[in-house]
Amino acid sequence: MSLSRTVFRSAASLLAALALANPVAAADADRWPSKPLKLIVAFPPGGASDIIGRFYAEQLSTALGQPVVVENKPGAGTAIAAEAAAKSAPDGYTLSLAPAGQLTILPNLAKDLRYDPVKDFAPVAIVASVPYVVAANGTVNANSLQELVGTAKAQPGKISYSSCGNGTLCHLSGELFKSLTGVDLLHVPYKGSAPAVTALLGGEVNLAFDTLAVLAPQVKAGKVKGLAISSAKRSPVLPDVPTAAEAGLKGFEVASWFGIVVPAATPKPVVERLNAEFARIASLPATRARLAEQGLDVETSTPGEFARVIREDSAKWAKVIAESGARIE
């Protein structure tokens, strides 16, 4: 749904109150944006995050009349990007496209993070979501999810899967799969989806758990086998790939969301203006068409709704981590 009209009214009220309390700060907010913005993306080019980030950066640049430069900062399970965003000046000129794992999974896995997913960021809006696909290459003698489970049980620890990084949803999807099926798979993390899928195509690993946006082209081209999709219903992008439930595995429902966050002390009027712009961009037919090509769903939310999702998903994945024994290698 479009939130633009309501949010702009809210932003106007906040600006008026700020002007009375602090004329200098109000003037700074009123002039925003007066220079280029930066959007930090936690993965290298080629993955779902990069696709989303570059599209929204282009649209936001047009809306604000300032360049929005995408800065890819992969590594450490997205912690490098998160730390860079958290330490940026809270002036509205640094945004971060945070994947679900960065704010809800990694904090439950790593104890030495140099960022706090709640205290260091101000949520702006959820902008997209995408289900996951279980894909296998020709090194695995399995053409269905049940055949994969049987083969994996016969060879404990011998079948490997790539992920887009330690502590990411790619990683935890594999751990959830292991927990639900009782199989023992070897986790091989990479710095992003592109190298993880390259490893799958090259035979370095046997499986991959990654987004529909990343794996659909490889499945369509016949380079890998799509064994299941983690959504409640089949995707029109891969209509022949069954849901995990249809393939005999109930409970394997995973969808990654991507949201925009800014440093915690960013002025509220700026946060509200950004939220309104992202809501407006989400309502454009071109946005839905562009993201649908990649198997992505367009989402919108208020900052408050986004904060609630972060809390709820953090609790969900904390339970999965505890039950599966997942850890960062």
N, C-alpha and C positions, 0 to 999 in steps of 0.2 A: 504494500500500500504506500501511497505517497504521503510523506510527512512534511512537505515543504512549507505549506501555508502556516500550520501550527507552529513549526519550529522557528520560522522567521519572526512570528509574533513574539515567541519566547525570547529569541535573541535580541529583538528590539527593546524588550523590557529590561533585560539584563544590561544592555549597553546604557540605557538611561540611568539605571541605579548606579552603575559603575562610574558614570560621568559625575554624579553628585558626590560620590565617596572619594574618587581619585581622578581628577581631570587629566593628569598626564597619562595614566594607564588607559583611560577611556580614549584619549586621542590616538595612542598606539594601536589599540584594538580597532578603532575606526579606520585607520590607514591600512590595516591588514587586508590582503597581502600586498606589500610594496616591493617584493623581490622574489626570486625563484624559490620554489619549495622542493623538498627532497622526500621521496618515498622509499623507505628501506624495505627490501624484499629478502627473506631469509634463505632463499634457494638460488642456485645459478639459473641462467636462462634455459628455457626448455620445459619447465614443469608447470603445474597448474598455478602455483603462486605467481610465477613470472608472467604468465598469460593474463591473469586477473590484474596484476599490478600495472602492467603496461597499458592495458585498455583503460582502466580507471584513471591512470595518470594523464593520459591523453585527453580524456573527457573533462577531468578536473582542471587541467591547464586552460582549456577553452572557456570553461565557466568562470574561472578566477582571473583570466587575463594575464597569468604568469606561467612561466615554464614549470613543469613538475618533473623533476629528474628522478628516474628509477636507479637506485643504488643496490646492486646485488651483494649481500653479505652472507654467504653460506658457511656452514661449519658448526661443529659442537652441538648438533641436534637443534639448531636455530638459536642457540644461546648467544652466539656472537652478534647476530642481528638485534636480538632483544636488548642486550647490554648497550649496544651502540645507541639504540633508540632511547633507552632509559636515561642515559647520560647526556642526551642532547638538550640544548636550551629549550625551555618550555615556552617558546614564543610563537608556536603555530606554523613554523617553517620546516619542521621535521615530523613526518608521519611514518608509521610502520604498518605494513600489511602482516598481521600476526596470524599464523595458522593455529588451529585448535591446539595442537600439541605443545606449542610454545607456552601457552598460558595455562593449560590444564593437565598436561601429561608430564612434561619435563620437570616442573617444580615438584612432582611427586616421586621422581626418580633420582634426581640429583640434589645433593645436600649442600653443594658449594657454589650454587649459582650466585652471580653478582647482580642479580635483579630480582625484584619482587613482583610477581604477576598482578598483584592487586594494588600495592602501595605506589609502584613506580609508573603506572600508566593510567590515563583517562580513556575509557572506552568511547569510541565515536559511533561506529555502526558495524554490524555484520553486513558483508556485501555479497557473499557467494557461498555455495556449499556444493559438495560433490561426493558421490558414493565411491566405494573402493571395489577393485576387481582382483580376484585371485587368478594369476596367470602362470602358465608353465611352458617351458620350452621343450624341444624334442629330446632332451636328456632324461626326461621323466616319462616312464611308461604308464601314463594316465591320461585318459580323455574325459574324465568326469571327476567331480569332487570326491565321490566315494572311492573311486579307483586310486586317487591321490592318497587318501587316508590309509587305504590298505597297503599301498606301496611304502608309505612313510613308516607305518607300524612294523613292516617287515625289515626295514633298514633304519633303525633308530639312530638319529644323529648324523645320518649320511646325506640327507636331502637338505640343501641350503636354500635360503631365501634372501633376496636383497631388500634393503629398505632405503629410504631417502635420508636416513640419519638416525643415530641413537636418540631415543626419547621422542621421536616423531610419531604421528599417528600411523605411518607406514610400519614402524617398528611394533607399536602396540597392537595393530591389526593382526600381525603375525603371532604375537603372544596370545591374543584372544583366541585365534584359530587353534593354537596349540592346546590352550586350556580346555576349549570346548570338545576337541577331538581326542585328546590324550596322546598326540604324536610328539615326537622329539625332532625339531627342526633346528638347523644351524643358522643363526642370524649373522648376516654380513652387511654392515652399514656402509653407506656411501654418502658423499656430500651433495645430496640432491637427487631428484628423480631421474634426471637425464643420465648421469653415470650409473645409477642403479639399474635402469632399463637397458643401457648399453651392456652391462655385465650379464643381464639375462639373455640378450640377443647373442652375445658372444660365447655363451655356455660357461661363463665363470661361476654362475649360480644356476639353480634349477627352477626356482620360483621367484615371483615378485608379488608383493602386496602394495598396490599403489592406486592412485585415483583413476577414475574412468577417463578423465581428460588426458592422462599420460598414456594409459595402456590401450585405449580404444583403437588408435591408429595402427598399433602393432598387431592387434587381434584381427582387425579388418583386412590387413595386408597378408594375413596367414603366417606371420613370423612367429607368433606365440599362440597358445591355446587359452582362451578365456574360459575358466572352469566355473566361475560363479561371480555374481555381483552382490555387494553387501547391502543393497537397498530392499525395501519391502515389496517393490514391484520392479519388473524388468525395465530397462532403459531403452527408449527408441533408438539410441545411438548404437546399442548392441542387442537387438531384439532376440537373437538366438542364444544369448548367454543367460542361463537360468539364475534366479535369485538363489542365495545360499539355502533358504528354506526349501525351495523347490528341489534343490540338489541334495536335500537330506540333512542339512545342518541348520537347525533352529538356533536362534540367538545371535547369529553372526550378522548383526546389523551395525554398520559403521558408516558414518558420513562425516566428512571433514568440512568445517566452516572456516571462512577466512574473514577477519575483521580488521578494521582500521583503528589503531590506537595512537595516542600522542603522549608525550611526557606529562606526568601527573599534574603539574602546576600550570599547564596551558590555560589561558583565560577561558572561562566558560562561554563567553560570546563567540569566541573562535571555534570552540568545540561544537556549539550549536549551529554555527554557519556551515561548518564542514559536514555535520550530520544532514543538514538540509540539502546540501549539494549532492551528497552521495545518494540520498533518497530520490532526488530529482533524476540523477543519472540512471538509477535502477529502474525508473519508470519509462525510460526511453525504449521503444521497440528495438532499436539498434543494439542496445545492451543485451537484451534477452536473446536476440538472434546470434550475436557474437559469442556469448558464453555458451549457448546451447550447442553451437558447433563443436565445442570441446567437451560436451557432456556435463557442463556446469549449470547449476541453478542460481538465478539471481535472488538475493535476499536483501531485506532492509530491516532496520530495528532502530529504536531510540537508544541513547547511551545507557539508560537504566535497564532496558531489556537485555542489552548486550552484557552488562555487568552480571545480571542474573544467570544468563547462559554460562558465563565463565565459572560462576560458583557451582552450579549444578553439574556441569561436565567435569569439573575438577574432582568432585566427590565421586562421580561415576568411575572415572579412570583410576582414582586412588584404590577403589575396590578391585578393579581388574588387575592392577599391578600387585596388590597384596595377594590375591588368589592365584595368580599365574607365577609369581616369583620373578617377574621380569626385572631386569637390572641393566644398567649401562655397562657394556663390556669395556 
